[in-house]
Amino acid sequence: MSERGGVELTDVTKRFGTMVAVDRLNLHVQPGEFLSLLGPSGCGKTTTLRMLAGFEQPDEGFIRISGEYVQGIPPYKRDVNTVFQHYGLFPHMTVAENVAYGLRQKRASNSG
């Protein structure tokens, strides 16, 4: 997968001490796809997103964004945006406005 916007996590594992937060996750997101991670508290959703963004590194496996391996690349050099679950960063905005804010800052186009 090398097309811009594709995301691939292959056999990704993340441990915190003896606790396994993410266990051999395989996930492929094609460019233009919209994905939501749903699950109970503690199932690894936030840890997975933190690894994708570069705030955590996987203990095993690899992550590719737009065909590029991103292990070791700092968050500010990844083409990834983070919108926090609690929208307190901009409480005067709707959820859609909070999401759109980062896209406007990057001057992303409206066309798909």
Order of alpha helices (4+ residues) and beta strands (2+ residues): beta-beta-alpha-beta-beta-alpha
